[in-house]
């Protein structure tokens, strides 16, 4: 049987409160959610979501020929004229 230990971290109070409420709505504790995250990391041998930097406007050559259509936010609602 596994022996439990404590993990102490510093985190923004509002973030913790929001996460506690969210996990509670799922029917699990924050401690259980952190345990699930760690187990998933070990199972997959990676962070189980993408970590990436979002390019800033200065990182992108903004000439019309170089604008990547995937970076353009398109409205899903029709414009009213």
RATA-V118325 format. One record per backbone hydrogen bond with DSSP energy under -1.0 kcal/mol. NH is the residue of the N-H (numbers start at 1). CO is the residue of the C=O. E is the energy in kcal/mol with one decimal. If there is no record, write none. Layout:
NH;CO;E + NH;CO;E
This chain:
16;12;-2.3 + 17;13;-2.7 + 18;14;-2.6 + 19;15;-2.6 + 20;16;-3.1 + 21;17;-2.2 + 22;18;-2.4 + 23;19;-3.1 + 24;20;-2.3 + 25;21;-1.9 + 26;22;-1.0 + 27;24;-1.1 + 28;23;-2.5 + 33;29;-2.2 + 34;30;-2.5 + 35;31;-2.2 + 36;32;-2.6 + 37;33;-2.3 + 38;34;-2.5 + 39;35;-2.7 + 40;36;-2.4 + 41;37;-2.3 + 42;38;-2.3 + 43;39;-2.7 + 44;40;-2.6 + 45;41;-1.7 + 46;41;-1.2 + 59;56;-1.4 + 60;57;-1.1 + 66;63;-2.1 + 71;68;-2.2 + 72;69;-1.2
